[in-house]
Amino acid sequence: MNKLISANFSRLFRSGIFKLYMLFSGGLSLFIIIMRYIDVKNNLKYYKELPAEYSSMDDLMFVGMLYLLFAVPVLVGNFVGTEYSDGTIRNKLIIGHKRSDIYFANLIVCSAGVLIGVILHILINCTVGKALCGIEVLTLKKITEITLFMLIAFISITAFMIMLTMFVNSKAGASVAVLILIMIMFVATITIESRLHAPEYYDSFSYVDEETGEIVEIPEEKNPNYLTGTKRKVYQAIYDVIPVSHIYESAMASTKNAGKFAGYDGIILVVTTALGIILFRKKDLK
C-alpha cells in the first residue's frame, strides 16, 4: 500500500484542483484578515468603544472553515473521480493491488490534502492576522485545541465523501454528489442549531401606542416552537451526529462539546470506511 500512497501523493501535488484548493484556502484567510483590518481602520472610533477582541482576529480565526467546507467536495470528488475516468483504478487491480488498499490509499491522501488546506488557513490567520489585527482573547492552547478538533471533524467528513465517491464512476458526478451532501448537512446544522438555541420564553417589552399615546405592556410569552422532551432529544442527537455541526461549533471557537464530537467523528470514520470498503469490493468496475 505504500506504493499506492506515494503515487497518490505525487498525483495530488501535481493536481491543478489541489493547487486551486490551496490558493482558495490561503486567499480566503488573507481576504478575511484584510477586510477586518480595513473595517477597523474605517470605523476606529466605533471599535474603540468595544472590547479589544472585537477588532482582532479572535472571532474570525476559524470562520473561514465554513467556506472551506464547500471546497473540500471539489477536491475529493475530482481526485477520486479522475481515477475512474482515467481507468487508474482498473489498472491498479490488474497489477495486483487489493481493493481495500486502493480505498485506504485514497482516504489517507485525500484526508492529508484536505488537512493541509485547513492548516494553511489557520497558520495565515495566526501569523498575518495577528500582525495586522492582533489576537486578544484566544490563547495558543485554545487555538491548538480547536485546530485539533477541527482536523478530526474534517477527517470524518472526508471519510464520508470517500465512501460516496468510490461508488460513483463519474468525476463530475462524484464532485456533485459530495457537494450536495455537504449542502444538506450544512442546512440541517443551521436549522437544528437555531431550533435548539431558541428561547423558551420571549422577553416582555413595552411600546407607546401612536394613536393614544399610552404605554402598552407586553408580558413575557412562552415560545410555542420551543423544543421539549423527546423531540428536543432527537434534534440534539441529529445535531451531534452531523459532522458539519462539529465544524460549525469549532468555527465559533467553542470547545464545549469538543470531546463528545470527537467521539462521534471517530465512529463516523470507522463506520463509513468499513461500509465504503464493503461497497467498493462489491462494485463492478468493468
C-alpha positions in Angstrom: 0.0 0.0 0.0 3.0 2.3 0.5 3.5 2.5 -3.3 -0.2 3.4 -3.7 0.1 6.2 -1.1 3.3 7.5 -2.7 1.8 7.5 -6.2 -1.4 9.2 -4.9 0.5 11.9 -3.1 2.5 12.6 -6.3 -0.7 12.9 -8.3 -2.3 15.1 -5.6 0.6 17.6 -5.5 0.6 17.8 -9.3 -3.2 18.3 -9.5 -4.4 21.6 -10.6 -7.5 21.2 -8.4 -5.3 20.8 -5.3 -3.4 23.9 -6.2 -6.6 25.8 -6.6 -7.8 24.4 -3.3 -4.7 25.7 -1.5 -5.0 29.1 -3.3 -8.6 29.3 -2.1 -7.7 28.4 1.4 -4.8 30.9 1.7 -6.6 33.6 -0.3 -9.7 33.2 1.9 -7.8 33.8 5.1 -6.0 36.8 3.6 -9.3 38.2 2.4 -10.9 37.8 5.9 -7.8 39.5 7.5 -7.7 42.4 5.1 -11.5 43.0 5.4 -11.2 43.1 9.2 -8.2 45.4 9.0 -10.0 47.8 6.7 -13.2 47.8 8.7 -11.4 48.6 11.9 -9.4 51.4 10.3 -12.5 52.9 8.7 -14.5 52.7 12.0 -11.8 53.3 14.5 -13.9 55.5 16.8 -16.7 52.8 16.9 -14.2 50.0 17.7 -12.5 52.0 20.5 -15.8 51.8 22.4 -15.8 48.0 22.2 -13.6 45.4 23.9 -10.3 44.8 22.1 -11.3 41.3 20.9 -14.0 42.8 18.6 -11.3 44.4 16.4 -8.9 41.5 16.5 -8.9 38.1 14.8 -10.4 36.2 17.7 -13.9 35.8 16.3 -12.7 35.3 12.8 -9.9 32.8 13.4 -11.9 29.7 12.3 -14.9 31.2 10.5 -13.3 30.5 7.1 -13.6 26.8 7.7 -17.3 27.1 6.9 -16.4 28.3 3.4 -13.6 25.9 3.0 -16.1 23.1 3.8 -17.6 23.7 0.3 -14.2 23.5 -1.5 -13.4 20.0 0.0 -16.0 18.1 -2.0 -14.5 19.5 -5.2 -11.0 18.3 -4.2 -12.1 14.9 -3.1 -14.6 14.3 -5.9 -12.1 15.3 -8.6 -9.3 13.3 -7.1 -11.3 10.0 -6.8 -13.3 10.7 -10.0 -10.2 11.1 -12.1 -9.1 7.6 -11.1 -12.3 6.2 -12.7 -12.3 8.4 -15.8 -8.6 7.7 -16.5 -9.0 3.9 -15.8 -6.4 4.1 -13.0 -8.4 2.0 -10.5 -8.8 -0.8 -13.0 -5.1 -0.7 -13.8 -4.2 -0.9 -10.1 -6.4 -4.0 -9.8 -4.9 -5.6 -12.8 -1.3 -5.4 -11.4 -2.4 -7.0 -8.2 -3.4 -4.3 -5.7 -6.2 -5.1 -3.3 -9.4 -3.1 -3.3 -9.1 -2.3 0.4 -5.6 -1.0 -0.2 -6.8 1.3 -3.0 -9.6 2.5 -0.8 -7.3 3.3 2.2 -4.7 5.0 0.0 -7.4 7.3 -1.4 -8.7 8.0 2.1 -5.3 8.7 3.6 -4.1 11.0 0.7 -7.4 12.9 0.4 -7.5 13.4 4.2 -4.0 14.7 4.1 -4.7 17.1 1.2 -7.8 18.5 3.0 -5.9 19.0 6.3 -3.0 20.8 4.6 -5.5 23.4 3.3 -7.1 23.7 6.8 -3.7 24.1 8.5 -2.6 26.7 5.9 -5.7 28.8 6.6 -5.2 28.7 10.3 -1.5 29.4 10.1 -2.1 32.5 8.0 -4.6 33.8 10.5 -2.2 33.2 13.3 0.7 35.0 11.6 -0.6 37.6 9.2 -3.8 38.0 11.1 -2.0 38.6 14.4 0.4 41.0 12.8 -2.3 43.2 11.3 -5.3 42.8 13.7 -3.9 41.1 16.8 -5.2 38.2 18.8 -6.6 39.4 22.2 -8.5 36.5 23.8 -7.6 33.2 22.2 -4.5 31.6 23.8 -2.1 29.3 21.9 -3.6 26.4 23.9 -7.1 27.3 22.9 -6.2 27.7 19.2 -4.3 24.4 19.3 -7.3 22.6 20.9 -9.8 24.0 18.4 -7.5 23.2 15.5 -7.1 19.6 16.6 -10.9 19.1 16.9 -11.3 20.9 13.5 -8.9 18.4 11.9 -10.7 15.4 13.4 -14.0 16.7 12.1 -12.6 17.3 8.6 -11.2 13.7 8.5 -14.6 12.3 9.3 -16.2 14.4 6.6 -13.5 13.3 4.1 -14.2 9.7 5.0 -17.9 10.2 4.3 -17.0 11.7 1.0 -14.6 8.9 0.1 -17.4 6.4 0.8 -19.6 8.1 -1.8 -17.1 9.0 -4.4 -15.6 5.5 -4.5 -19.0 4.3 -5.5 -19.5 6.9 -8.3 -17.8 6.3 -11.7 -18.1 9.9 -13.0 -15.6 12.7 -12.0 -18.3 15.4 -12.2 -20.9 13.1 -10.6 -18.6 12.4 -7.6 -18.0 16.1 -7.0 -21.7 17.0 -7.3 -22.8 14.1 -5.1 -20.5 15.1 -2.2 -21.2 18.8 -2.6 -24.9 18.1 -2.4 -24.3 16.0 0.7 -22.3 18.9 2.4 -25.1 21.4 1.5 -27.7 19.2 3.0 -25.7 18.7 6.2 -24.9 22.4 6.4 -28.6 23.5 6.1 -29.6 20.8 8.6 -26.9 22.1 11.0 -28.0 25.7 10.8 -31.7 24.8 11.1 -31.3 22.5 14.0 -28.9 24.8 15.8 -31.4 27.7 15.6 -34.2 25.5 17.0 -32.1 24.2 19.9 -31.0 27.7 20.9 -34.4 29.3 20.5 -35.5 30.9 23.8 -38.1 29.1 25.9 -39.8 32.5 26.6 -40.0 35.8 24.7 -39.0 38.7 26.9 -41.6 41.2 28.0 -41.4 44.6 26.4 -43.4 47.9 26.1 -44.1 50.4 23.5 -46.0 53.7 23.0 -49.3 53.5 21.1 -49.1 56.2 18.4 -52.8 56.9 18.4 -53.5 57.0 22.2 -50.1 57.9 23.5 -50.4 55.3 26.1 -47.7 52.8 27.1 -48.6 49.2 26.2 -47.0 46.5 28.2 -46.5 43.1 26.5 -45.9 40.4 29.1 -43.4 37.5 28.9 -44.7 34.9 26.5 -43.8 31.2 26.1 -42.3 30.3 22.7 -44.7 27.8 21.1 -41.9 26.4 18.9 -39.5 25.7 21.9 -38.3 22.1 21.7 -39.0 19.9 24.8 -38.9 16.3 25.8 -38.3 13.6 23.2 -38.4 16.0 20.3 -35.6 18.0 21.7 -33.5 14.9 22.4 -34.0 13.8 18.8 -32.9 17.2 17.4 -29.9 17.2 19.7 -28.9 13.6 18.7 -29.1 14.5 15.0 -27.1 17.7 15.6 -24.4 15.7 17.5 -24.0 13.1 14.7 -23.7 15.5 11.8 -20.0 16.2 11.3 -20.7 19.6 9.8 -22.1 20.7 13.1 -18.7 19.9 14.6 -17.1 22.3 12.1 -19.7 24.9 12.8 -19.1 24.9 16.6 -15.3 24.9 16.2 -15.7 27.9 13.7 -17.4 29.7 16.6 -14.3 29.0 18.7 -16.3 26.8 21.0 -14.8 23.6 22.6 -17.8 22.9 24.9 -18.8 19.8 23.1 -15.4 19.0 21.5 -14.8 15.7 23.4 -18.3 14.4 22.5 -18.0 15.5 18.9 -14.5 13.9 18.5 -16.0 10.6 19.7 -18.8 10.8 17.1 -16.2 11.7 14.4 -14.2 8.6 15.3 -17.4 6.5 15.0 -18.2 8.1 11.6 -14.7 7.5 10.3 -14.8 3.8 11.3 -18.4 3.1 10.1 -18.1 5.0 6.7 -14.7 3.4 6.0 -16.0 -0.1 6.8 -19.1 0.4 4.7 -17.2 2.1 1.9 -14.8 -0.9 1.6 -17.7 -3.3 1.6 -19.4 -1.4 -1.2 -16.2 -1.0 -3.2 -15.4 -4.7 -3.0 -18.8 -5.5 -4.5 -18.7 -2.7 -7.2 -18.4 -3.9 -10.8 -15.6 -1.9 -12.4 -15.9 -3.4 -15.9 
